[in-house]
């Protein structure tokens, strides 16, 4: 992947560092663990299992399967003048590209489900949780990622979940993890460079799970229906109703769902 040169003011982004990796067997939450100031920016952690995995909107992330990746990384931006709303979908693209590099057969079948999931066909195989804080004009992002590689069964209550593989491949986890760290760093730089954002947004929309689909969404005090027609440069979902009204969705809500293909 070709990354265009960054302006000098962005060269101080602290990316993930292979020398700052942490491996733990069981943990409550990799995101919570990495928030500790004792861990410098650039640190990243991998756990075999977590007991209090965190999902978006205060939901719990349940890690499943026999082979999986439970990951969090800490990145520091020494500027606040960046489009941080793009972080989740750029990380989603990083996961797709790392997976395709590891197993090229996934090139055409992995989709980004806006705003923070990866789908294989109609099954969720990866989720993302980005948590952030601003400290002394520095933007600190904790990027949590779960990837379901292989499992012999699916627990009840997780009807939309799935696995990347139908058969065990113990080697894939380490290969995918190595590619993932590199891919996250590459996509952070792409996000930080305004010259590459539109190209990446176009790629993401072409690979979007909701592309051209009819969805239900909250519009003020009412629930509307509209067709997904694009992504904005801020990473918001662009939806058009039958009457021609357009809405930019910043995030999902409890009423957000895909209804059918248009």
Buried (B, 14 or more C-beta within 10 A) or exposed (E): EEBEEBEEEBEEBBBBBEEBBBEBEEBEBBBBBBBEEEBEBBBBBBBEEBEEBBBBEEEEBBBBBEBBBBBBBBBBBBBEEBBBBBBBBBBBBBBBBBBBBBBEEBEEEBBBBBBBBBBBEEBBBBBBBBBEEEEEEBBBBBBBBBBBBBBEEBEEEEEEBBBBBEEBBEEBBEBBBBBBBBBBBBBBBBBBBEEBBEEBBEBBBEBBBBBEBBBBBBBEEEEBEBBBBBBBEEBBBBBBBEEEEEBEBEBBBEEBEBEEEE
